[in-house]
C-alpha cells in the first residue's frame, strides 16, 4: 500500500475532518471552493475519495435516499485511524520544515 499523500489528497482529508459527519462529495467540493477560491469538479473529488478509501485513509457509508436525488443516497466519508496518522505526519513534516527554514533573503 502506498501511504504517501499528495497535496489534493491532504486537502480532501482535512476537508473530511472539517465536515464530518456531513462529508460527501458535493459538500467537499463546495468547501474546497470556499477555501481555495477556485472550483474542483465532482468527478475529481470522487477520484480522490476513492483513492483515499483504497489507501485505508477514509471509510465510506451510504446515507438514506432522498427525493431530491431521485431516491439515491449520498455517500458519506469519515477519517480512519490511518488517515489521521497520515495527515498528522504531513503536519509534523511541514512544521519541521518551517522551523528549520531561515528567513528568506530577497534580492
ABEGO torsion letter per residue (X at the ends): XBABBBAAAAAAAAAAAAAOAABBAAAAAAAAAAAAGBBBBAAAAAAAAAAAAAAGABBBBBBBBBAAAGGBBBBBBBBBAAAAAAAAAAAAAAAAAAAABBBBBBX
